[in-house]
């Protein structure tokens, strides 16, 4: 039960975190995040995490300027996120976005804490079998460690219908 000094009302969304990897699954999940943000008048926060986990980093290349590579990756990711927002958030005023580098599930959890998110909406790629065992699931890790509810959207689900139609 919420404490007396808690400003948020239970069941009321004021901040919705939407982590994106720019995949078709993430685009599909965005429809749900937008629908909920509109319905509740919530701030939508889009986050892209540049994956620095060992699976993504590959082998160390001794002749590469790693600082320059990280800087270039962040600039490119920021451009991608800006383009994603321009394309998918036409007419949406209550949103903000950020790009961070790190291990995706940890950065998503940290952003949820920092922003005091009431809900995380994210796509689930639906890996199964050996892929899931070897690579794990960012969505699954977020589900287990999230400080707030998590809505996962599978790629085969229908786009939500607007409550105004």
BALOBA-1460 file (C-alpha; in Angstrom, 3 decimals):
// residues 165
<rec num="1" residu="x" x="0.000" y="0.000" z="0.000"/>
<rec num="2" residu="x" x="1.371" y="3.457" z="-0.854"/>
<rec num="3" residu="x" x="2.734" y="5.590" z="1.948"/>
<rec num="4" residu="x" x="1.249" y="8.961" z="2.878"/>
<rec num="5" residu="x" x="4.067" y="10.897" z="1.215"/>
<rec num="6" residu="x" x="3.675" y="9.078" z="-2.082"/>
<rec num="7" residu="x" x="2.485" y="11.480" z="-4.770"/>
<rec num="8" residu="x" x="1.369" y="8.823" z="-7.263"/>
<rec num="9" residu="x" x="-2.033" y="7.245" z="-7.149"/>
<rec num="10" residu="x" x="-2.092" y="3.476" z="-7.431"/>
<rec num="11" residu="x" x="-3.251" y="2.362" z="-10.879"/>
<rec num="12" residu="x" x="-2.521" y="5.786" z="-12.409"/>
<rec num="13" residu="x" x="0.257" y="6.136" z="-14.976"/>
<rec num="14" residu="x" x="2.201" y="9.397" z="-15.004"/>
<rec num="15" residu="x" x="5.425" y="8.162" z="-16.639"/>
<rec num="16" residu="x" x="5.659" y="5.318" z="-19.137"/>
<rec num="17" residu="x" x="9.099" y="4.027" z="-20.107"/>
<rec num="18" residu="x" x="9.436" y="2.653" z="-23.620"/>
<rec num="19" residu="x" x="12.817" y="1.029" z="-24.330"/>
<rec num="20" residu="x" x="13.453" y="0.494" z="-28.043"/>
<rec num="21" residu="x" x="15.951" y="-1.401" z="-30.135"/>
<rec num="22" residu="x" x="14.330" y="-0.001" z="-33.319"/>
<rec num="23" residu="x" x="13.053" y="-3.455" z="-34.315"/>
<rec num="24" residu="x" x="9.643" y="-4.140" z="-35.856"/>
<rec num="25" residu="x" x="8.648" y="-5.682" z="-32.519"/>
<rec num="26" residu="x" x="9.539" y="-2.452" z="-30.715"/>
<rec num="27" residu="x" x="7.574" y="-0.416" z="-33.251"/>
<rec num="28" residu="x" x="4.584" y="-2.672" z="-32.632"/>
<rec num="29" residu="x" x="4.913" y="-2.223" z="-28.846"/>
<rec num="30" residu="x" x="5.076" y="1.553" z="-29.287"/>
<rec num="31" residu="x" x="1.406" y="1.557" z="-30.328"/>
<rec num="32" residu="x" x="0.526" y="0.231" z="-26.866"/>
<rec num="33" residu="x" x="2.784" y="2.717" z="-25.083"/>
<rec num="34" residu="x" x="1.265" y="5.597" z="-27.054"/>
<rec num="35" residu="x" x="-2.279" y="4.408" z="-26.419"/>
<rec num="36" residu="x" x="-1.689" y="4.174" z="-22.667"/>
<rec num="37" residu="x" x="0.156" y="7.506" z="-22.508"/>
<rec num="38" residu="x" x="-2.724" y="9.194" z="-24.320"/>
<rec num="39" residu="x" x="-5.383" y="7.475" z="-22.191"/>
<rec num="40" residu="x" x="-3.722" y="8.485" z="-18.895"/>
<rec num="41" residu="x" x="-2.132" y="11.765" z="-19.947"/>
<rec num="42" residu="x" x="1.239" y="10.247" z="-19.031"/>
<rec num="43" residu="x" x="4.716" y="11.393" z="-20.026"/>
<rec num="44" residu="x" x="6.287" y="8.935" z="-22.477"/>
<rec num="45" residu="x" x="10.032" y="8.364" z="-22.093"/>
<rec num="46" residu="x" x="11.807" y="6.579" z="-24.943"/>
<rec num="47" residu="x" x="15.127" y="4.910" z="-24.218"/>
<rec num="48" residu="x" x="17.659" y="3.261" z="-26.484"/>
<rec num="49" residu="x" x="20.532" y="1.337" z="-24.919"/>
<rec num="50" residu="x" x="23.747" y="0.838" z="-26.844"/>
<rec num="51" residu="x" x="24.496" y="-2.757" z="-25.888"/>
<rec num="52" residu="x" x="27.907" y="-3.049" z="-24.217"/>
<rec num="53" residu="x" x="27.401" y="-6.604" z="-22.990"/>
<rec num="54" residu="x" x="30.042" y="-9.189" z="-23.817"/>
<rec num="55" residu="x" x="27.760" y="-10.798" z="-26.437"/>
<rec num="56" residu="x" x="27.574" y="-7.519" z="-28.373"/>
<rec num="57" residu="x" x="31.085" y="-6.198" z="-27.896"/>
<rec num="58" residu="x" x="32.866" y="-8.993" z="-29.751"/>
<rec num="59" residu="x" x="36.623" y="-9.283" z="-29.586"/>
<rec num="60" residu="x" x="38.976" y="-6.492" z="-28.677"/>
<rec num="61" residu="x" x="40.603" y="-4.969" z="-31.760"/>
<rec num="62" residu="x" x="43.996" y="-3.509" z="-30.732"/>
<rec num="63" residu="x" x="44.284" y="-0.925" z="-33.555"/>
<rec num="64" residu="x" x="40.841" y="0.552" z="-33.005"/>
<rec num="65" residu="x" x="40.303" y="3.823" z="-31.175"/>
<rec num="66" residu="x" x="37.636" y="2.536" z="-28.780"/>
<rec num="67" residu="x" x="36.719" y="5.986" z="-27.415"/>
<rec num="68" residu="x" x="36.056" y="7.243" z="-30.946"/>
<rec num="69" residu="x" x="33.987" y="4.141" z="-31.729"/>
<rec num="70" residu="x" x="31.849" y="4.643" z="-28.597"/>
<rec num="71" residu="x" x="31.365" y="8.322" z="-29.436"/>
<rec num="72" residu="x" x="30.396" y="7.513" z="-33.044"/>
<rec num="73" residu="x" x="27.978" y="4.809" z="-31.868"/>
<rec num="74" residu="x" x="26.275" y="7.239" z="-29.481"/>
<rec num="75" residu="x" x="25.939" y="9.932" z="-32.171"/>
<rec num="76" residu="x" x="24.490" y="7.375" z="-34.619"/>
<rec num="77" residu="x" x="22.079" y="5.988" z="-31.990"/>
<rec num="78" residu="x" x="20.905" y="9.505" z="-31.093"/>
<rec num="79" residu="x" x="20.198" y="10.195" z="-34.784"/>
<rec num="80" residu="x" x="18.296" y="6.905" z="-35.059"/>
<rec num="81" residu="x" x="16.225" y="7.707" z="-31.963"/>
<rec num="82" residu="x" x="15.461" y="11.225" z="-33.216"/>
<rec num="83" residu="x" x="14.359" y="9.810" z="-36.570"/>
<rec num="84" residu="x" x="12.287" y="7.125" z="-34.810"/>
<rec num="85" residu="x" x="10.539" y="9.817" z="-32.747"/>
<rec num="86" residu="x" x="9.889" y="12.044" z="-35.779"/>
<rec num="87" residu="x" x="8.438" y="9.106" z="-37.710"/>
<rec num="88" residu="x" x="6.341" y="7.515" z="-34.965"/>
<rec num="89" residu="x" x="5.422" y="10.351" z="-32.598"/>
<rec num="90" residu="x" x="3.824" y="12.890" z="-34.920"/>
<rec num="91" residu="x" x="1.473" y="15.031" z="-32.861"/>
<rec num="92" residu="x" x="2.690" y="13.642" z="-29.518"/>
<rec num="93" residu="x" x="3.865" y="16.421" z="-27.240"/>
<rec num="94" residu="x" x="4.437" y="14.723" z="-23.884"/>
<rec num="95" residu="x" x="7.579" y="12.698" z="-24.502"/>
<rec num="96" residu="x" x="11.305" y="12.759" z="-23.936"/>
<rec num="97" residu="x" x="14.096" y="10.450" z="-25.011"/>
<rec num="98" residu="x" x="17.640" y="9.417" z="-24.222"/>
<rec num="99" residu="x" x="20.434" y="7.146" z="-25.426"/>
<rec num="100" residu="x" x="22.692" y="5.423" z="-22.915"/>
<rec num="101" residu="x" x="25.373" y="2.758" z="-23.165"/>
<rec num="102" residu="x" x="25.483" y="-0.331" z="-20.998"/>
<rec num="103" residu="x" x="23.848" y="-3.671" z="-20.444"/>
<rec num="104" residu="x" x="20.293" y="-3.215" z="-21.734"/>
<rec num="105" residu="x" x="18.252" y="-4.706" z="-18.893"/>
<rec num="106" residu="x" x="20.334" y="-2.911" z="-16.250"/>
<rec num="107" residu="x" x="19.995" y="0.446" z="-18.029"/>
<rec num="108" residu="x" x="16.242" y="-0.036" z="-18.480"/>
<rec num="109" residu="x" x="15.844" y="-0.777" z="-14.754"/>
<rec num="110" residu="x" x="18.037" y="2.231" z="-13.875"/>
<rec num="111" residu="x" x="15.963" y="4.510" z="-16.140"/>
<rec num="112" residu="x" x="12.733" y="3.228" z="-14.589"/>
<rec num="113" residu="x" x="14.128" y="4.042" z="-11.133"/>
<rec num="114" residu="x" x="15.522" y="7.442" z="-12.146"/>
<rec num="115" residu="x" x="12.338" y="8.521" z="-13.942"/>
<rec num="116" residu="x" x="10.057" y="6.920" z="-11.328"/>
<rec num="117" residu="x" x="8.259" y="5.126" z="-14.162"/>
<rec num="118" residu="x" x="4.844" y="3.687" z="-13.373"/>
<rec num="119" residu="x" x="4.984" y="1.263" z="-16.309"/>
<rec num="120" residu="x" x="7.474" y="-0.153" z="-18.798"/>
<rec num="121" residu="x" x="6.111" y="-1.116" z="-22.222"/>
<rec num="122" residu="x" x="8.431" y="-3.206" z="-24.360"/>
<rec num="123" residu="x" x="8.431" y="-5.688" z="-27.171"/>
<rec num="124" residu="x" x="9.347" y="-9.312" z="-26.709"/>
<rec num="125" residu="x" x="11.130" y="-11.025" z="-29.566"/>
<rec num="126" residu="x" x="9.936" y="-14.428" z="-28.390"/>
<rec num="127" residu="x" x="13.225" y="-16.293" z="-28.485"/>
<rec num="128" residu="x" x="12.862" y="-19.923" z="-27.520"/>
<rec num="129" residu="x" x="15.013" y="-22.977" z="-27.077"/>
<rec num="130" residu="x" x="18.766" y="-22.687" z="-27.404"/>
<rec num="131" residu="x" x="18.673" y="-19.002" z="-28.471"/>
<rec num="132" residu="x" x="16.931" y="-18.078" z="-25.223"/>
<rec num="133" residu="x" x="19.273" y="-20.279" z="-23.183"/>
<rec num="134" residu="x" x="22.420" y="-18.832" z="-24.768"/>
<rec num="135" residu="x" x="21.429" y="-15.190" z="-25.205"/>
<rec num="136" residu="x" x="18.835" y="-14.790" z="-22.476"/>
<rec num="137" residu="x" x="16.108" y="-12.251" z="-22.780"/>
<rec num="138" residu="x" x="16.347" y="-8.575" z="-21.978"/>
<rec num="139" residu="x" x="12.574" y="-8.516" z="-21.561"/>
<rec num="140" residu="x" x="12.643" y="-11.463" z="-19.159"/>
<rec num="141" residu="x" x="15.361" y="-9.848" z="-17.049"/>
<rec num="142" residu="x" x="13.433" y="-6.561" z="-16.939"/>
<rec num="143" residu="x" x="10.290" y="-8.458" z="-15.905"/>
<rec num="144" residu="x" x="12.140" y="-10.091" z="-13.002"/>
<rec num="145" residu="x" x="13.909" y="-6.974" z="-11.716"/>
<rec num="146" residu="x" x="11.610" y="-4.077" z="-12.600"/>
<rec num="147" residu="x" x="10.518" y="-1.668" z="-9.865"/>
<rec num="148" residu="x" x="7.185" y="-1.216" z="-11.695"/>
<rec num="149" residu="x" x="4.760" y="-3.238" z="-13.826"/>
<rec num="150" residu="x" x="5.948" y="-4.304" z="-17.285"/>
<rec num="151" residu="x" x="3.701" y="-4.726" z="-20.308"/>
<rec num="152" residu="x" x="5.288" y="-7.036" z="-22.872"/>
<rec num="153" residu="x" x="4.009" y="-7.014" z="-26.425"/>
<rec num="154" residu="x" x="4.575" y="-9.966" z="-28.722"/>
<rec num="155" residu="x" x="5.014" y="-9.369" z="-32.446"/>
<rec num="156" residu="x" x="1.872" y="-11.290" z="-33.419"/>
<rec num="157" residu="x" x="-0.547" y="-9.278" z="-31.301"/>
<rec num="158" residu="x" x="-2.949" y="-6.832" z="-32.909"/>
<rec num="159" residu="x" x="-2.356" y="-3.112" z="-32.608"/>
<rec num="160" residu="x" x="-4.532" y="-1.650" z="-29.832"/>
<rec num="161" residu="x" x="-7.758" y="0.036" z="-30.829"/>
<rec num="162" residu="x" x="-8.130" y="3.647" z="-29.814"/>
<rec num="163" residu="x" x="-10.602" y="4.210" z="-27.011"/>
<rec num="164" residu="x" x="-11.944" y="7.242" z="-28.870"/>
<rec num="165" residu="x" x="-13.280" y="5.320" z="-31.871"/>
